[in-house]
Amino acid sequence: MLSTLMLLIFWAGSLFAVGCACSVPVLDVIDTSSKRPCLQLGPSEVPADIANVPRGVEPKSPRLRRPVLLLVLEGARQEEMAAGETQLYAKVSNKLKVRGPSLLLEPLLGMGFPVHTALKALAATGRKTAEEASDWLRCHRNDPSLDDPIPQEYALFLCPTGSLLEQLQEFWRESKRQCTKNRAHEIFPHITLCDFFTCEDHKVECLYEALKRAGDRIRGSFPLVVPLALHSSISYLGFFVNDSPADVIREFATTFAMEVAVLADCTVKPCAKQLHLTLAHKFYPHHQRTLEQLARAIHPGHSCQWTAVLYSRDMRFVHYQTLRALFQYKPQNEDELTLSPGDYIFVDPTQQEETSEGWVIGTSQRTGCRGFLPENYTEQANESDTWVKHRTYTFSLAMDLASRKDGEASSRRNGEPHPPQTPRDVSSIQALQATIARKSVLVVRHGERVDQIFGKSWLQQCSTPDGKYYRPDLNFPCSLPRRSSGIKDFENDPPLSSCGIFQSRMAGEALLDSGIRITSVFTSPALRCVQTAKHILEELKLEKTIKIRVEPGIFEWTKWESGKTTPTLMTLDELQEAGFNVSMDYRPAFPLASLMPAESYDEYVNRCAVSVGWITSIRPRDVGVILIVGHGSALDSCTRPLLGLPPRDSGDFAQLVRKIPSLGMCFCEENKEEGKWELVSPPVKTLTHGSNSAFNWRNWIPGS
C-alpha cells in the first residue's frame, strides 16, 4: 500500500489562543481524502496569523495549527474510509442498470459526465432540470464521495396548503416565540404517509410514476374535508385523523407502496400508525396550556387542498447536526471549508475531538467536501431544510366535471397525460396491506393491584362495619365499581391501586407517542386487567371507538388462585354498568364457566395457546396491533405459541413470571414472508420506579 502513496510535505502555521502561547505537537500525517490526521511526528511549532476575515466577523478563537505531512492516497481511499461509511457503502450495489437515456440525462452525458454521476446529480436535485444537475456536478467536482453508489432516501408526506397552512405556520412562529423551540419546529406541517426508504438513482422516475398511479386510483374517494381532532398530552400536541378519511389516506399510502415495489423494486413501509399532524412535541410541561390556547386558534375545518409530496435526503447525514452559513469565509488553510451565505454544513458531534475551540469539522452539502470552519459563522438549522422536493400530487377539493378538467389540463401542462379514473379494488388493497403492513400482538401485564401493596387483608382495611368502602390511603382507588354480590368478591378479584391506574395511563400515553395503531383489545376477565385496558384506551383516545373483548381463556393459571373454586369475576353487564366499554357480542374461545380450579400446568398453557390462536384468527386480514392485557404469566404463555416454541418447564415458568413488573410488555410481529411470528422490541420503554413505604406522622411526636 505504501508504494501507492505520494508524499507531500508542507508547513502549516501554529496559531495561538489570544493572550496565551500554547505548545502543541507539531507534525501531523494527514490523509487528504478524509482530511483526518493518522499520525503525529516530533515536537515543533510555527506561528501563523489569520487574514481576510470579513469586517466585524471573526472566528471566536484562532485555530491551533501545526506542521503537517500530507499523504495523498491514490487508490487507497476506500481502505481508509470510516467503518460506518464502509458498512453503508457495502449495502449498495455498484452496478447501475439504466433503461435508456432520458431527456434530462442526455444533455449531461453530452457534457462528458459519466452515467452514474449524472444520475446521482439528477437524484440529488430532484430531477428538475439538466442545468441544476450540471451545476451540482460542477460544485461537487472535488467531492471525495462522488463516485460512491450511495442512493438518496425518500419519504412521502401529506401536506396542507392554503389557509390551513398559513394558520399552522403562524402557530409555528408563535409557539416558538412564546414557548421556545420544540421537536415539531424541526420539520414543516405534515402527515407522514411512508417512512424513509432507499431507491437507486436510476429508478427514481419510477417513484414519480408510482405517486401518480396511487393518486389517480383514490382521487375520486379522497375526502372533501379531512377531519382533524385536537389531542393534547404532557409531551405531545397535534391533530388526529380518524374514521373513514384516515382509511382512505392509508389506502393511498399502501397503494403507493405497492406501486413502488412493482416499478422500482423497493421496500416501502406505509404508515400503519395513528395518522397525525404534529403541532408540538417534547416540550416543557409548563408550556402545555399556552400551546393548547394557540392551537385552539387553528380552524382545521377551513377549505384546504392536500398535497402528497415526495422528498429525499442524504442518508449519510441523518443523525448529524445541521448548520447554515451566515457569512462568506475564505479558507486560510487547505483543510478548511469555503463558506457562502446559505450553505448547509453537516456536523457529526462525535468527531469534534481534533478541532480547536470555536471551530468544527463538517461536510458541505453544496460541494460534498469536508473540512474545518469557524462555528460563529453559522447558525443552527434543521435537517429538513436540506431535504429535496421531487414531485407532488394535489387532491382536488371538488370532484365535479370542471375540477377534473382543470386537473387534466394541469397534467397536460406538466407533460403527463391524465388517464381515466380507475375503480378501486378493495379486496386487492386489503391483501396488499396484509403483505406489506404486519399484524402485531402486544401482550401487557396489568398495572399494580391494590393487594400487592396492602396485602391479603386489604379489603378489611378499607371496609366499614356495614360493608361500605372508604379510602384509608391515597394508593387505594377513589371508589370501587358496584357488584351484585357486594364488596366481598373484590377480595379475590382486586382492583388497581391508584399507582396502578397511573401506570396504565402512562403506558397509554407512551403508546400514543410511539404512534402504533391499536386495532383491537382483548383482556383477561380479572377486574385489574379490564381497568388497565380501559385506561390505556383513554390515553390513546380510543375508548369510544374500540370495545374491550373479555377473553376468559387468558385468565391467570387457576392453580395460583386461592380457594377451591375460581374467583367470582364481574359479569359483562356489571362491567358495562361500571362504565367499561366491553363488547357484548364477542364469543370467547373459553367461556367464563369453563375455567376449572387448580388446573394443571399443561391445561393452562393449552388454554392460552388456543385463546391466542383464536384471537389472531378472528380477522385474519386486519393489520395493526392487537393489544392483549393479561397477567404476568401471559407474557410467556401467550407469546410462545405464536413463536412456535414449546411450553417452558413449570418451575422455570414460575421463576420467570415472578420477575415481570407491572405493565411489562412483549411484542410479536407476523412475518408473512417467512411464515412465522417474531419477538421484537416493544414500542415503548419499560416503567421502573421504587417503593414508597407507609408513614405515620404520630411517630414524630416528641415523647411518643
C-alpha positions in Angstrom: 0.0 0.0 0.0 2.9 2.4 0.8 4.1 2.1 -2.8 0.9 3.8 -3.9 1.5 6.9 -1.7 2.8 10.2 -3.0 4.3 12.2 -0.2 3.9 15.9 0.0 5.4 17.8 2.9 4.4 21.3 3.7 4.3 23.5 6.8 1.1 24.9 8.2 1.2 27.6 10.9 0.6 27.1 14.5 -1.9 29.6 15.9 -2.0 30.6 19.5 -5.1 31.4 21.6 -5.4 35.1 22.3 -3.3 36.1 25.3 -1.6 32.8 25.7 1.1 30.7 24.0 0.2 27.0 23.9 2.6 24.3 23.0 1.2 21.6 20.8 2.6 18.6 18.9 4.0 19.7 15.6 4.0 17.2 12.8 0.7 15.6 11.6 0.4 13.0 8.9 -3.0 13.6 7.2 -4.9 11.6 4.6 -6.1 14.2 2.2 -9.1 12.2 1.0 -10.6 12.0 4.5 -8.9 15.2 6.0 -8.1 13.2 9.1 -4.8 13.0 11.0 -3.5 9.5 11.1 0.0 10.0 12.7 1.9 12.6 14.8 5.7 13.1 14.4 8.0 15.2 16.6 7.6 18.5 18.5 7.9 21.9 17.0 5.7 24.9 16.3 5.4 27.6 13.8 3.2 30.7 14.3 0.8 31.9 11.7 -1.9 34.5 11.5 -5.5 34.9 10.4 -6.2 37.0 7.3 -9.1 38.1 5.1 -11.8 37.7 7.8 -14.9 39.8 7.0 -15.1 43.1 8.8 -17.0 42.8 12.1 -17.0 39.0 12.0 -14.1 37.0 13.3 -13.7 33.4 14.4 -14.2 33.1 18.2 -10.7 31.8 18.6 -7.8 31.1 16.3 -7.1 27.5 15.3 -4.1 25.8 16.8 -2.1 24.7 13.7 1.0 22.5 13.4 3.3 21.3 10.7 1.6 18.7 8.6 2.9 15.8 6.5 0.2 15.2 3.8 -0.2 11.7 2.4 -2.0 11.9 -0.9 -3.5 8.4 -1.1 -4.1 7.1 -4.6 -6.5 4.3 -4.8 -6.5 3.7 -1.1 -9.4 5.9 0.0 -11.8 3.1 0.4 -9.5 1.2 2.7 -9.1 4.2 4.9 -12.8 5.1 5.0 -14.6 5.2 8.3 -16.0 1.9 9.4 -19.6 3.2 9.5 -19.3 4.6 5.9 -17.8 1.4 4.6 -20.7 -0.7 6.0 -23.1 1.8 4.4 -21.4 1.6 1.0 -21.4 -2.2 1.2 -25.2 -2.2 1.2 -25.4 -0.6 -2.2 -24.6 -2.4 -5.5 -22.1 -0.5 -7.7 -23.7 -2.0 -10.8 -26.2 0.5 -12.2 -28.7 -0.6 -14.7 -30.1 2.2 -17.0 -33.1 1.5 -19.2 -32.1 4.3 -21.6 -31.1 7.9 -21.6 -33.9 10.2 -20.5 -34.5 13.8 -21.7 -32.7 15.0 -18.6 -29.8 12.5 -18.8 -28.8 13.0 -22.4 -27.5 16.6 -22.0 -25.4 15.6 -19.1 -23.9 12.7 -21.0 -23.3 15.1 -23.8 -21.2 17.3 -21.5 -19.0 14.3 -20.8 -20.3 13.3 -17.3 -20.3 9.6 -16.6 -23.7 7.9 -16.4 -23.5 7.1 -12.7 -22.5 10.6 -11.6 -25.1 12.2 -13.9 -27.9 10.0 -12.4 -26.6 10.9 -8.9 -26.8 14.6 -9.7 -30.3 14.3 -11.0 -31.5 12.4 -7.9 -29.8 14.9 -5.6 -31.5 17.9 -7.3 -35.0 16.4 -7.6 -34.7 15.6 -11.4 -35.9 19.1 -12.3 -33.6 20.4 -15.0 -30.3 19.3 -16.6 -28.9 22.8 -15.7 -29.4 22.2 -12.0 -27.8 18.8 -12.2 -24.8 20.1 -14.2 -24.4 22.9 -11.6 -24.4 20.3 -8.8 -21.8 18.3 -10.6 -19.5 21.3 -11.1 -19.8 22.1 -7.4 -19.1 18.5 -6.4 -16.1 18.1 -8.7 -13.8 17.7 -5.6 -16.4 15.6 -3.6 -14.5 12.5 -2.5 -17.8 10.5 -2.4 -18.9 11.5 -5.9 -18.3 8.0 -7.3 -19.7 6.2 -4.3 -23.0 4.4 -5.1 -25.0 5.7 -2.1 -28.6 6.4 -3.0 -30.9 9.0 -1.6 -33.6 8.2 1.0 -37.2 9.0 0.1 -40.3 9.6 2.1 -43.9 10.5 1.3 -45.8 13.2 3.2 -49.4 14.6 3.0 -49.1 18.4 3.4 -51.8 21.1 3.8 -51.9 24.2 1.6 -53.8 27.5 1.6 -55.4 28.9 4.6 -54.7 25.9 6.9 -51.0 26.0 6.1 -50.9 29.7 6.9 -52.6 29.1 10.2 -50.1 26.3 11.0 -47.1 28.4 10.1 -48.4 31.2 12.3 -48.8 28.6 15.2 -45.2 27.5 14.5 -43.9 31.1 14.8 -45.9 32.0 17.9 -45.3 28.7 19.7 -41.5 29.1 19.1 -41.6 32.7 20.3 -43.7 32.1 23.5 -42.6 28.6 24.4 -39.1 28.2 22.8 -38.3 25.6 20.1 -39.6 22.0 20.4 -39.2 19.0 18.2 -42.1 19.9 15.9 -40.3 23.0 14.7 -37.7 20.8 13.0 -40.0 20.0 10.1 -42.8 21.5 8.1 -46.5 20.7 8.9 -47.3 17.3 7.5 -48.8 13.9 7.9 -46.4 11.0 7.4 -47.6 8.5 4.8 -44.5 6.4 4.2 -41.3 6.3 6.2 -37.9 6.9 4.6 -36.8 4.2 2.2 -33.9 3.9 -0.3 -34.2 3.9 -4.1 -31.3 3.5 -6.6 -30.7 6.6 -8.6 -31.7 5.1 -12.0 -35.1 4.1 -10.6 -36.2 7.5 -9.2 -38.5 8.1 -12.1 -40.4 5.0 -11.1 -41.3 6.7 -7.8 -42.9 9.5 -9.7 -45.0 7.1 -11.7 -46.0 5.3 -8.5 -47.1 8.5 -6.9 -49.2 9.4 -9.9 -50.8 5.9 -10.2 -51.6 5.9 -6.5 -53.1 9.4 -6.6 -55.2 8.6 -9.6 -56.6 5.4 -8.0 -58.1 7.1 -4.9 -58.6 10.6 -6.2 -62.3 10.1 -6.6 -62.7 8.9 -3.0 -60.3 11.4 -1.3 -62.4 13.2 1.4 -63.6 16.7 0.6 -62.6 17.7 4.2 -60.0 15.9 6.2 -61.4 16.0 9.8 -58.7 16.9 12.3 -59.3 16.3 16.1 -57.1 18.1 18.5 -55.3 15.9 21.0 -53.1 17.0 23.9 -50.9 15.2 26.4 -48.0 16.1 28.6 -45.4 15.8 25.8 -47.5 15.9 22.5 -49.9 18.3 20.9 -51.4 17.7 17.5 -54.3 16.8 15.2 -55.5 13.2 14.8 -57.2 11.9 11.6 -59.9 9.4 12.4 -62.7 7.4 10.8 -63.1 6.7 7.1 -61.0 9.6 5.9 -58.0 8.1 7.7 -58.7 4.7 6.0 -58.7 6.4 2.5 -55.4 8.1 3.2 -53.9 4.9 4.5 -55.1 3.2 1.3 -53.4 5.8 -0.8 -50.1 5.2 1.1 -50.5 1.4 0.8 -51.1 1.7 -3.0 -48.1 3.9 -3.4 -46.0 1.3 -1.5 -47.4 -1.4 -3.8 -46.6 0.5 -7.0 -43.1 1.3 -5.8 -42.5 -2.4 -5.0 -43.6 -3.3 -8.6 -42.0 -0.5 -10.5 -38.8 0.2 -8.6 -38.3 -3.0 -6.7 -38.1 -1.0 -3.4 -39.4 -2.0 0.0 -41.7 0.8 1.3 -43.4 0.7 4.7 -46.7 2.6 4.6 -47.7 4.3 7.8 -49.9 1.9 9.9 -49.9 4.2 12.9 -52.5 6.7 14.0 -52.4 9.4 11.3 -51.5 12.7 12.9 -50.3 16.2 12.2 -47.9 17.2 15.0 -48.1 20.7 16.4 -45.7 20.4 19.3 -43.6 17.5 20.7 -41.2 17.1 23.6 -41.9 20.5 25.1 -41.7 21.7 28.7 -44.8 20.6 30.7 -45.5 24.1 31.9 -45.9 25.2 28.3 -48.8 22.8 27.6 -51.6 25.2 28.4 -50.1 28.0 26.3 -49.6 25.7 23.4 -53.2 24.4 23.7 -54.5 28.0 23.6 -52.5 28.7 20.5 -53.8 25.5 18.9 -57.4 26.3 19.5 -57.0 29.4 17.3 -56.4 27.0 14.3 -59.6 26.2 12.4 -58.9 22.9 10.6 -62.3 22.8 9.0 -61.4 25.5 6.6 -61.1 24.7 2.9 -57.7 23.1 2.2 -56.1 21.3 -0.7 -54.0 18.4 0.5 -50.8 17.6 -1.5 -48.8 14.4 -1.3 -45.2 15.4 -1.5 -42.2 13.1 -2.2 -39.0 14.3 -0.5 -35.4 12.9 -0.5 -32.5 13.3 1.9 -28.8 12.3 2.1 -28.9 9.1 4.2 -25.3 9.6 5.4 -26.1 12.7 7.5 -29.4 11.7 9.1 -28.2 11.9 12.7 -25.8 14.8 12.1 -26.1 18.4 13.4 -27.1 20.8 10.6 -25.6 24.3 10.4 -26.4 27.2 8.0 -23.6 29.6 6.9 -24.4 33.3 7.7 -21.2 34.8 6.2 -18.7 34.2 3.5 -15.5 32.6 4.6 -12.3 32.1 2.5 -10.1 29.3 3.8 -6.8 30.2 5.3 -5.5 26.6 5.2 -6.0 23.7 2.8 -8.1 21.7 5.3 -10.7 24.4 5.8 -14.1 24.8 4.0 -15.2 27.6 1.7 -18.4 29.1 3.0 -21.0 31.1 1.2 -24.1 32.5 2.9 -26.9 29.9 2.9 -24.6 26.9 2.7 -25.6 23.9 4.8 -23.0 22.0 6.7 -23.4 18.6 8.3 -21.5 18.2 11.5 -21.0 14.9 13.4 -20.9 15.9 17.1 -18.9 12.7 17.9 -16.0 13.6 15.7 -15.0 17.0 17.1 -12.1 16.0 19.3 -9.5 17.2 16.8 -10.9 20.7 16.5 -9.8 23.8 18.4 -12.2 25.9 20.4 -14.6 27.8 18.3 -14.1 25.5 15.3 -16.0 22.5 14.0 -15.3 20.0 11.2 -18.2 19.2 8.8 -19.2 18.4 5.3 -20.7 20.9 2.9 -23.9 20.0 1.3 -23.2 22.3 -1.7 -19.7 20.8 -2.5 -19.5 17.5 -0.6 -16.1 18.5 0.7 -15.1 18.0 4.3 -13.1 20.4 6.4 -12.8 22.9 9.3 -14.9 26.0 9.6 -15.4 28.8 12.3 -18.6 27.9 14.2 -19.6 31.5 14.8 -20.0 32.0 11.0 -23.0 29.7 11.2 -26.4 29.2 12.9 -28.4 26.1 13.8 -30.6 24.8 11.1 -33.0 21.8 10.7 -32.1 18.7 8.8 -35.4 19.0 6.9 -34.1 22.3 5.4 -31.7 20.2 3.3 -34.4 17.9 2.0 -35.1 18.0 -1.7 -38.7 18.1 -3.0 -39.2 15.8 -6.0 -42.8 15.5 -7.1 -46.3 16.4 -5.7 -49.8 15.1 -6.2 -52.6 17.5 -5.2 -56.1 16.2 -4.4 -58.8 18.5 -5.5 -61.5 19.7 -3.1 -64.4 19.1 -5.5 -64.6 16.2 -7.9 -67.2 17.7 -10.3 -66.5 17.7 -14.0 -65.0 21.2 -14.1 -62.4 20.3 -11.5 -61.5 17.1 -13.3 -60.9 19.0 -16.5 -58.7 21.5 -14.6 -56.7 18.6 -13.2 -56.3 17.0 -16.7 -55.2 20.4 -18.2 -52.7 20.8 -15.4 -51.4 17.3 -16.1 -51.0 18.0 -19.8 -49.1 21.2 -18.9 -46.7 19.0 -16.9 -46.3 16.7 -19.9 -48.2 13.9 -18.1 -51.4 12.8 -19.8 -54.1 12.1 -17.2 -55.6 8.6 -17.6 -59.2 7.9 -16.8 -60.2 7.2 -13.2 -59.7 3.5 -12.3 -62.0 1.9 -9.8 -60.6 0.7 -6.5 -60.3 -3.0 -5.8 -60.9 -3.2 -2.1 -60.0 -6.9 -1.8 -56.7 -6.3 -3.5 -55.9 -3.4 -1.3 -56.7 -5.5 1.8 -54.5 -8.3 0.5 -51.7 -5.8 -0.1 -52.0 -4.4 3.4 -51.7 -7.9 4.8 -48.4 -8.4 2.9 -46.8 -5.0 3.4 -48.0 -3.9 6.8 -47.6 -6.6 9.5 -50.1 -7.8 12.1 -48.6 -7.4 15.6 -49.6 -8.6 19.1 -48.7 -6.6 22.2 -49.1 -8.5 25.4 -49.2 -6.3 28.5 -49.3 -7.2 32.2 -51.9 -5.2 34.2 -50.9 -2.4 36.5 -50.2 -2.5 40.2 -53.0 -4.3 42.1 -54.1 -3.0 45.5 -53.4 -6.2 47.4 -49.9 -6.2 46.0 -49.2 -3.2 48.3 -51.6 -3.7 51.2 -51.6 -7.5 51.5 -54.4 -10.1 51.5 -56.2 -8.2 54.2 -56.5 -5.1 52.1 -60.3 -5.3 52.0 -60.6 -5.2 55.8 -58.5 -2.1 55.8 -60.9 -0.2 53.6 -64.3 -1.6 54.7 -66.7 -0.1 57.2 -68.6 -2.4 59.7 -71.7 -2.1 57.5 -69.7 -3.2 54.4 -69.1 0.1 52.7 -65.9 1.1 51.0 -63.7 4.0 52.2 -60.2 5.2 51.2 -57.7 4.8 54.1 -54.6 5.6 51.9 -54.1 7.6 48.8 -52.9 4.5 47.0 -56.4 2.9 47.4 -58.7 3.7 44.5 -61.1 6.5 44.9 -64.1 4.2 44.5 -65.0 0.6 43.6 -67.5 -0.5 40.9 -70.8 -1.9 42.1 -71.1 -5.7 42.2 -74.3 -7.6 42.6 -72.8 -9.8 45.4 -71.4 -6.9 47.3 -67.9 -5.8 48.2 -66.7 -9.2 49.4 -66.0 -10.5 45.9 -63.2 -7.9 45.5 -61.1 -9.9 47.9 -60.1 -12.4 45.2 -60.6 -10.1 42.2 -58.8 -6.9 43.4 -58.8 -3.6 41.5 -55.8 -1.5 40.5 -54.3 0.7 43.1 -54.0 4.5 42.4 -50.5 3.9 41.3 -51.7 1.1 39.0 -54.1 3.5 37.4 -51.3 6.0 36.9 -49.0 3.3 35.4 -51.7 2.3 33.0 -52.3 5.9 31.8 -48.5 6.5 31.5 -48.2 3.3 29.3 -51.2 4.5 27.2 -49.6 7.9 26.7 -46.3 6.3 25.7 -48.1 4.1 23.2 -49.8 7.2 21.8 -46.4 9.0 21.4 -44.9 5.9 19.8 -47.5 6.1 17.0 -48.5 2.5 16.9 -52.1 1.7 15.7 -54.1 -0.4 18.1 -56.9 -2.1 16.2 -58.4 -4.4 18.8 -58.2 -5.1 22.5 -58.6 -8.4 24.4 -58.4 -8.7 28.2 -58.5 -11.3 31.0 -61.8 -11.1 32.9 -59.9 -10.0 36.0 -61.0 -6.5 37.0 -57.4 -5.2 37.2 -56.9 -6.3 33.5 -60.1 -4.7 32.3 -59.2 -1.5 34.2 -55.7 -1.4 32.7 -57.1 -1.8 29.1 -59.7 1.0 29.8 -57.0 3.5 30.9 -54.7 2.7 28.1 -57.5 3.2 25.6 -58.4 6.5 27.2 -54.9 7.8 26.7 -55.0 6.6 23.1 -58.3 8.4 22.6 -59.8 5.1 21.5 -62.1 4.4 24.5 -65.2 5.1 22.5 -64.2 3.5 19.2 -62.7 0.2 20.3 -64.6 -2.2 22.5 -62.8 -4.3 25.1 -63.3 -8.0 24.3 -63.2 -10.1 27.5 -61.4 -13.4 26.9 -61.5 -15.8 29.9 -59.1 -18.1 28.1 -56.2 -15.8 29.0 -57.1 -15.7 32.7 -54.3 -16.4 35.3 -53.3 -20.0 36.0 -56.0 -21.1 38.3 -53.6 -23.1 40.4 -52.2 -19.8 41.7 -55.6 -18.6 42.7 -56.5 -19.0 46.4 -59.5 -21.2 47.3 -61.0 -24.3 45.9 -63.1 -22.5 43.3 -62.3 -19.9 40.7 -62.7 -16.3 41.8 -66.1 -14.7 41.3 -65.5 -12.3 38.5 -67.6 -9.3 37.3 -70.1 -10.1 34.6 -70.2 -8.2 31.3 -73.4 -6.5 32.4 -71.7 -5.3 35.6 -68.6 -4.1 33.7 -70.8 -2.2 31.3 -72.8 -0.7 34.1 -69.5 0.4 35.7 -68.5 2.4 32.6 -66.3 -0.1 30.8 -66.9 -0.2 27.0 -66.9 -4.0 26.8 -68.2 -5.9 23.8 -71.4 -7.8 24.5 -71.2 -9.7 21.1 -67.8 -11.2 21.4 -67.8 -15.0 21.6 -64.7 -16.0 23.6 -62.5 -19.1 22.9 -63.2 -20.2 26.5 -66.4 -19.2 28.3 -66.0 -18.0 31.8 -67.8 -21.1 33.1 -65.2 -23.3 31.5 -62.4 -22.2 33.9 -61.5 -25.0 36.2 -60.0 -24.5 39.7 -56.5 -25.8 40.3 -55.9 -26.8 36.7 -52.7 -28.5 35.7 -49.8 -26.6 34.0 -50.4 -28.4 30.7 -54.1 -27.5 30.8 -53.2 -23.8 31.5 -50.7 -23.4 28.6 -53.0 -25.3 26.2 -55.9 -22.9 27.2 -53.7 -19.9 26.5 -52.4 -21.3 23.2 -55.9 -22.0 21.9 -57.1 -18.5 23.0 -54.2 -16.7 21.3 -54.8 -18.7 18.1 -58.5 -17.7 18.3 -57.7 -14.0 18.9 -55.2 -13.7 16.0 -57.6 -15.6 13.6 -60.7 -13.6 14.2 -60.0 -11.0 11.4 -57.0 -12.5 9.5 -56.8 -9.7 7.0 -56.6 -6.9 9.6 -53.3 -5.2 10.2 -52.2 -3.2 13.1 -51.6 -4.1 16.7 -53.7 -6.5 18.8 -53.5 -5.4 22.4 -53.8 -8.3 25.0 -53.9 -7.2 28.6 -53.4 -10.1 30.9 -51.3 -11.3 33.8 -47.5 -11.6 34.2 -47.8 -15.2 33.1 -49.5 -14.2 29.8 -46.2 -12.6 28.6 -44.9 -16.2 28.3 -47.9 -18.4 27.8 -49.5 -16.1 25.1 -46.3 -15.4 23.1 -44.6 -18.8 22.9 -47.4 -20.4 20.9 -47.1 -17.6 18.4 -43.4 -18.1 18.1 -43.8 -21.8 17.6 -42.0 -22.6 20.9 -42.9 -25.4 23.3 -44.0 -24.5 26.9 -41.3 -23.9 29.4 -40.7 -26.2 32.3 -43.3 -25.3 35.0 -40.5 -24.5 37.5 -38.7 -22.2 35.1 -42.1 -20.6 34.2 -42.9 -19.8 37.8 -39.4 -18.2 38.4 -39.8 -16.1 35.2 -43.2 -14.8 36.0 -42.2 -13.5 39.4 -39.7 -11.1 37.7 -42.3 -9.5 35.4 -43.2 -6.0 36.6 -46.4 -4.1 36.3 -47.0 -3.0 32.6 -44.3 -5.4 31.4 -44.7 -5.9 27.7 -43.8 -8.5 25.0 -44.3 -7.6 21.3 -44.7 -10.1 18.5 -44.8 -9.3 14.7 -46.1 -11.6 12.0 -43.5 -12.2 9.2 -45.7 -13.4 6.4 -42.7 -13.7 4.0 -41.2 -16.4 6.2 -44.5 -17.7 7.5 -43.7 -17.1 11.2 -44.0 -14.7 14.1 -41.0 -12.9 15.6 -40.4 -11.4 19.0 -39.3 -7.8 18.6 -38.6 -4.8 20.8 -41.8 -3.3 22.4 -42.9 0.1 21.1 -42.3 1.8 24.4 -39.7 1.8 27.2 -40.0 -0.1 30.4 -41.6 1.5 33.5 -39.3 1.4 36.6 -39.9 3.0 40.0 -39.2 2.5 43.6 -41.3 1.6 46.6 -42.9 4.2 48.9 -43.4 2.8 52.5 -46.2 3.9 54.8 -45.6 6.9 57.0 -47.2 7.6 60.4 -46.8 11.2 61.5 -47.6 10.3 65.1 -44.2 8.6 65.3 -42.7 12.1 65.1 -44.5 13.5 68.1 -41.9 14.1 70.9 -42.2 11.5 73.7 -44.5 9.2 71.7 
